[in-house]
């Protein structure tokens, strides 16, 4: 079933980085109320009578409140609507039913209080790293103020020495850091990250996770993070939601994904990646994604340390 909306956080927003024209200096609450999204399938024509277009539900009845400054991870199988939910939050797509509010006001069209980080860096190859980051600055930012902000962000992500380099001259991890700096240049109240580290190698991915924690500590904006990586969600998020199909009484899946699991991650960041408590939560999330514990197939109870082979 869907998670019940939490009571909206009141009081002053979490303070973040300095604002600017079109930007913000605070983290905002995000509220999804009964949100649903359907896409029309194409009509088909042939020798047989034409098949009319029908609406295919992707999301349904998603109700959730994200607190100012919270890091929320969104998990789910491929095609369940994670990216669609993120796009709707930023005003890049419109819901078929329900609504989204940021700081109490409805999202209509692209919302300038949001910034988006993609799976690929998407840097312009003919611009330097600094010039790519500057693309994220709000319109109307004074030249000197913009240069100072870009220099501040490059220092934050550890790219000051590469400000004059072009994307072809830096590594994939460095390019992704530049992409993150570009998103932060907007001074967003809500940062939307769509699998931002999915294309990186395992070691660089871990380093980027640590960098995101450092960036969030320096500028505690609200973060909605789409990821397929359960360990990444447990390391970065304050709370995790799992999107999936909810079975009906007949055991057939109800069309459209909704929130089927929600959990709060214990402990303060940065967390111990080897924590036994996180391992237990990892098992719950993997089970929710349809992944069986290998220990279960050999008669090892959940929560038990799996012995070495042979069992």
N, C-alpha and C positions, 0 to 999 in steps of 0.2 A: 504494500500500500504506500501511498505518498506520505512523505514526511510532513508533519504539521508545521505551519509557519511559526517561527519563534517570535516572541515579543520584540518589536523593533527597539533597537538601542536608542536611548535618548541621551541628551546631554551634548557636550561639545564633541565634534569629530576629532579623530586622531590627527595630530599635526604631522605633516610630512615635509617635503621639500618646498623651497620657496616658490611662490606662485608667479604668474606673469600674465600678459594679455592672453585671454582664452584658456588659461590654465587654472590650477587650483592649488591651495596650500593645505588640503585636508584629505583624509581618506573618507569615503562615503559608504553608507549602507546600500546594499542591493537587495531588492525584494521581488521574487517571482510569485505571482498569484494565479493559480489555476491555469498555468501556461500550457498551451498545446500548439503543435505545428504539423500541418498536413501538406503533402505535395501531390499535385495532380499527375497521374500517369498519362502518357501520351495515348491518344486514340489510335487504333490500328485499323487498317483497311486492306482488303484482299478479295479473294473469291467469295469468302463467306461475308455475311453482313458485318458492317463496321462495328467494332467494339468501342463503346463510348469511354471517354476519359473518366477515371475514378480518383477519388482522393485517397492517398496512402498516408495514414497517420504515422509520424515519426516520433513525436513527443506528445504526451498527454498528462494533464493534471499535475504539473510540476509546481509545487508550492514550497518556497524556501526563503529564509531571510539570512543574509550574509552580513555580519557585523562590520562596522568600520575598522579597517586595519587587519581584518582576518584574512588568513590564507586558506582558501577552500579548494580542495582537489576534487576533480570530477573524473570518475573512473567508469569504464563500461567497455563492452566488446565493440569491435569495429562496426560502424554503421548504425549505432544505437542512438545517435543524435547529440553526442557531446559537443561537437563543433557547432552544430546548429544552435544549441543552447547558448554557447558563447557568443555567436554572431548576433543572436537576438538581444543579449545583454548589452552589446555595444551599439545597437541600432543598425547593424548591417543587414538584418533580416527582420521580418515582422511576424509576430505570432498569429496563428489562426484563431486562437482563443486565449483568454487571460491577458495579463499585462506584466510589464516590468517597470519598476521604479528605482531610480537612483536618488538617494538622499530625499526621498519622499515625492519627487516629481517624476512624471511618466517619461519613458524613453520613446521619442518619436524621431525617426531618422537617425543618422549617425550622431552619437553623443560625444561632444568634445571633452567631456569629463573623463572619457575612457581613452586608453591607448592599447594597441594590439601588438603582441609579439608572436611571430609565426615560427613554424618548424624549420623553414629555411631562412637565412639571414635577409635575403632580398635586398642586398646593397646595390647601389648603382655603380657599375664597374669603372666608370670614368671619373667618379668623385673620390676624393680622399676619405679616409676614415672619419676625420673631423667634419668634413662637408656632409657625409652621410648622416652623422649624428645630428647635425644642424637642421636637417630636413624635418626633424621632429619638433622643433621649436614652435610655439604658438605664433600665429600671425601677429604682426605688429611688435614683435620683440625687438628692442633697440639693438643695434649692431654690437656695441660694446658689451651689453648685458648678455647677448646671445653667445658671444665668444667666451665670456667668463663661464656661462652655464655649460657650454660644450667642454671646456677645459676641466671643469669640476666633475662632469660625468665620465670623461675619459680617465681621469685619475681614479674615480670610484671603481671602474671596471678594469683598471690596470692596463690601459692602452695609451697612456700619455706619450710614451716613446714611439708610438706607431701612428700618431695623429696625421702625419703627412703621407702615409702609405696608402696605396690603393688596394681594394679587396683581393686582387690576384696575388698580392705580395704577403698576405697574412694567412694564418691557418684557419680551419673551419671553426675551431673553438673561439678564436679571436674575432672572427666575423660575427659569431653569435653574440659575443659580448658587445660588439658595436651595435648590433640590432637591439639589444636590451637597452643600451644607453640611448639610442634613438627614441625608443618608446618612452623612456623616463624623461626625455627632454620636453615632452608635452606637459610635465607636471600633473600626471593623471591622478584623479581621485580613485579610479578603478583601473587596474592593470589586468588585461585579458591575455593569457598565455596559452596558445594552442600547440601543445607538444613541442615546446621551444627547444628541447634538447634531444629530440627523437632521432635526429640524423647524425649525432655525435658518437664517437667511440666511447666505450664504457668508462675509461679513466677520465677523459675530458668531461663526460657527462657528470661524474661525481664532483669534479672541480666546479662545474657550472652550477650545480645544486648548492654548493657551499657559497659561491659568489652571490647567488640569488638571496640567500639568507643574510649575507652581509649587506646587500643593497636594501633589502627590506628593513633591516635594523636601522639603517641610515635614513631611509625615507619610507616609513611604514604605511604605504598605500594599501588599499584593499586589493587582493589578488584572487582571481579565478583561474585555476590551472587545470587544463585538460591534459591528461596523461594516460598512457597504457601501462605505465610502470608502477606496480604496487609499492615497491620499495621507495621509489621517488616520492610518491604521495605521502607515505608514512614519515619520510625524512623532512618534508617541507611544510606539510599542511597542519593547520590547527584542527581542521575537520575534513572528513571525506564523505562524499556521497557516491553511491553506486547506481548508475542508470541501467535498467533492464526491463524485460517483459514480465509482467505480473500475470500468473496463471489464473484463469477463470475457474468457476465451479466445475466445469467440464474438463478441466486440466488442459484446455486449449489456451494458447497465449492470447491475452487481450492485445489488440493492435496498438502500437505506440509504446515507447519506453517511458517509464516514470521512475521515481526514486524508490528503489527496492531495499536499500540499506543505507544507513547513515551512522557514522561513528565519530566520536571525538578522540583525537590522538593525544595520549597522555604525555606529560613531560614537557619541559621547555626546550626550545631549539637553541643550539644544534643538538640533536639527539644521537645517542649511541647506536650506530647501525647494527651492532651485534646484540642489542637488547632482547632478552627473552620475551618481554612484554610485547614488543613490536612484532616479534616472530609469531606470537599467538594471533595478533590482529591481522598479520599477513595471511595466515592460514584462513581466517574468516573471509577476508576479501577475495582470496583466490577461489575459495569454495563458491562465493557469490558470482564469480566470473565463470564458473563451470569447470575449474581446474581441480582435480583430485589431489590430495596429499599422497605422495608415493608411499609413505609409511602405511596408509590405510590399506593399500593393496597387499601388504605383508603382515597385516594383523597388528600394527603398532598403533596404539590409541593416540588420539589427538592430544597435544600438550605434553607428550612423552618424548624424551630425547631419543632420537632414532639411533639404534646401535649400528656399529660397523658391520659390513658384510662379512660372513654370511649371517643372516638373521636367525 
